């Protein structure tokens, strides 16, 4: 294994100096000859059977060395990161300061590699942290709202002869134009006023209109070839309908549920409201705990990593010149990095293990959120190399569940909150594959990163990729010979 030393440049960046002896480079040299022999075509020799002396003569040993270094550099880098226990978070940049001798491959290969790494942090004490969440208001109003939501699913739409209001359903004809040219048209669109599921500004435009009336408004289009462009939209209200709810009686309870009476249904809904309240408290406690921990410790951020991530994000949106949005994305990216460092450190210190069952459950939940079949979701993750990132996400969820069990959580009335269903103990966190299958660790609500897209076949990996996927980019001095492939082409 090549020798290496590490120099800490900043809390988030290091320089690795790697010395590769001729013996260390020898396997890569052998592979280089094999690969070049497969690429080059020389009369009198079959493909892949060109002897090394002929390659030296026709292609040159400089091309062989370059091929060998480009092939072996990633392994030398990985070995060095393992040796020095570096947690790489950025893309490495390599500078080759000395090449082996072209005549006989003697002499050491010297490489300097700079790369961003996860900073070391000291976790604060948990015993002096108190997290306050809203108290659960299990009153009749909340219960009535839940019952009304159920009644709405069994409601019927009845035409009304009055101005449209929030909550009404309207039938619309829409025509969008840009500079007087029609670019889109839709007829008979059913829309619930106030749902926000159509165009921005449409609620204000159509509220108070009656059937047969029309108006115009300006809005940014959300689909088609002109998505994001502002258009003038003409809208005609064809019909106004209100939802008529069934009576909340025993007959409704029998139709809508497994209960015989409305009293039994209300009792069941009361339990559901209480459970939803606890879930809301658990989710809020997790978020507030992260904020409390981040306030207590200073976590440095690698500037180049954040800059690259922000640039890629804005470039994908076509908003590179939007300085206000750039500031927003930068702030969000820095916070996400600090949060990941915090949770990764907790997970590391607690020796968190992710079982196959836990990963499978998380994959199924995530696939459902993206409207994808689990197998399709897994294949997309694998093709874009995002599966390791998902394992890290599960580990961070467990880490946060561990921290939640070590702090005090109270509601706004000062009452202690029981979040045992959202807590993972240290013993559960360290459970491996077999143990966790017999006794699954308790799960906290999954916390997704903002604006995260479903994986695609050609999707880019997230900014915080696994270090194994980061390959150092080495540049050879201009005086050296061309890469092996180009030289081989010349020899054809």
Secondary structure, 3 states (H helix, E strand, C coil): CCEEEEEEEECCEEEEEEEECHHHHHHHHHHHHHHHHHHCCCCCCCCCCCCHHHHHHHCCHHHHHHHHHHHHHHHHHHHHHHHCCCCECCCCEEEEEECCCCCCCCCCEEEEEEEEECCCCCCCCCCCCEEEECCCCCCHHHHHHHHHHHHHHCCEEEECCCCCCCCCEEEEEEEEEECCEEEEEEEEEEEECCCCCCCCCHHHHHCCCCCCCEEEEEEECCCCCCCCCEEEEEEEEEEEEEEECCCCCHHHHHHHCCCCCHHHHHHHHHHHHHHHHHHHHHHHHHHHHHHHHHHHCCCCCCHHHHHHHHHHHHHHHCCCCCHHHHHHHHHHHHHHHHHHHHHHHHHHHCCCCCCHHHHHHHHHHHHHHCCCCHHHHHHHHHHCCCHHHHHHHHHHHHHHHHHHCCCEEEECCCCECCCHHHCCCHHHHCCCHHHHHHCCCCCCCCCCCCCCCCCCCCCCCCCCCCHHHCCCEEECCCCCCCCHHHHHHHHC
